[in-house]
Amino acid sequence: MYTQEHTQTVLPGMSDAVLAQLVLAGDQDAFEMLVRRYNTPLFNFICRFLGDYDLACDVLQQVFLRFYASLPKLATGEPFKSWLFQVARNCCVDELRRRRRYAIRFSQLEIENGDGELTGLCDIPDPGPLPDELIERRDLQQLLINAIESLPPKFRSVVVLRYASQLSFSEIGKVLSMPEATAKTYFHRAKALLRKIISSRQKTTACMYGDE
C-alpha cells in the first residue's frame, strides 16, 4: 500500500505558535524561520549591550540553543519575542559578571519629547577627514559611553532594550519581569541620570582644559 507523508510548507507569515508546532513535529525549516525572524534584533541588542561583536555572536548562539532546548516547555500562544530578549539579557549579564566589566557602545542615544517622539540626545556622525573633528567626536562618544557604563544595571537594561532593540515599555516589562509602569519609571530616571552625568563631566572637562 502506498502512503504519502503529509508535509506543510513553511511560510514567512506563519505565527510563532504555528512554527513552534512544526518544530516540535520535526520540521527543522520551521526553526530556521524562527531564527531568521529574531536573529537581527537579538544580535543588535546583545552586541550593543556587550560592546563586543565576536562575543555577541557567541552569546546569540547560546540564546538560540536555549530556545531550541526550551521550546517543548514554552507556551505557544504568544510570540516568543519577550522570552528571547529575557534570555538574551540574562546571558549578557552572566557574561558581564564573568568579565567583571561593562562595555556598551552607543553612537546615538535618543530621548522622547513631550509628544512621545524620539529625538537625538547625542548624535555622533561618522568620523570626518579633519583630525580635530575626529578627536572631538571620539571624546563625545566616549563621554556618552562612560555615562551609560555608570548607570545602575537595572536602569542600563531598560535603556538598552528601549534603544538598541526598540522594545515597547510593555515588552521591556515582560523581559525584565517588572510592571510596565516600573519600566517607564526606570527609563525616565535613567535619562535624568545620563543628563546629570554628561553635564557634570562636560563641566569638569571644560575646567581642566579651559583658559585660567
C-alpha positions, -999 to 999 in steps of 0.1 A, spaced: 0 0 0 14 35 -9 14 61 18 22 97 12 37 117 41 19 150 47 42 180 50 34 217 54 53 244 36 69 268 60 59 304 51 74 337 64 39 349 75 33 320 99 29 328 135 54 318 162 28 293 175 24 276 142 61 274 136 67 261 171 42 232 165 60 224 132 94 224 150 80 200 177 68 178 148 103 176 135 104 204 109 138 220 111 129 245 84 104 260 109 131 265 134 153 282 108 124 305 101 121 315 138 159 321 139 157 344 109 128 362 124 146 372 156 183 369 147 189 406 137 171 423 166 186 399 192 221 404 178 217 442 178 206 441 214 234 417 225 261 435 206 252 469 220 248 456 255 283 439 254 301 462 231 319 432 215 310 418 181 326 384 185 313 379 220 278 389 208 280 361 181 288 336 208 260 348 232 235 348 203 243 311 197 237 304 234 203 321 232 191 300 203 205 268 218 185 276 249 155 284 228 156 251 209 160 232 241 132 250 259 107 250 230 87 220 242 81 237 276 72 271 262 36 283 258 30 286 221 0 310 223 21 342 222 51 354 202 85 344 216 99 379 214 98 388 251 111 354 262 140 356 238 150 390 249 148 380 285 172 351 278 195 373 258 196 399 286 203 372 312 231 357 291 246 392 287 245 399 324 261 365 331 289 373 306 294 407 321 297 392 356 323 368 343 343 396 327 336 420 356 331 449 334 305 468 314 312 479 278 282 493 260 288 511 227 262 537 216 269 560 187 235 576 192 212 579 222 177 593 218 152 607 242 115 612 239 100 647 237 66 657 252 48 642 222 64 608 227 86 612 196 122 602 196 147 630 193 185 630 194 203 635 227 238 629 214 242 623 176 277 612 167 282 612 129 307 591 111 343 602 115 352 630 91 385 637 75 395 666 98 416 654 128 403 680 152 367 670 144 375 633 148 391 638 182 361 659 194 336 633 182 355 605 198 357 624 231 319 630 230 312 594 222 335 582 250 317 606 274 284 590 265 298 555 268 312 563 302 279 578 313 259 547 303 285 525 320 280 543 352 242 537 353 229 511 377 224 477 359 186 479 362 185 513 345 210 504 319 190 473 309 159 494 303 179 519 282 195 492 260 162 474 255 145 507 246 170 520 221 191 490 209 160 468 203 132 494 201 110 474 226 79 490 240 77 495 277 52 467 279 77 444 263 105 457 284 84 449 315 80 413 303 117 409 296 128 423 330 98 408 349 85 441 361 53 461 356 52 484 326 49 514 349 81 504 366 99 501 333 88 536 324 99 549 358 134 533 354 137 547 319 129 583 329 152 581 359 180 567 336 175 597 313 178 621 342 209 604 355 225 605 320 219 642 316 233 649 350 264 627 345 271 641 310 266 677 321 289 672 352 316 656 332 315 682 304 319 710 330 348 691 346 365 687 312 359 724 304 375 735 337 405 712 331 412 725 296 398 760 297 417 792 300 425 801 335 
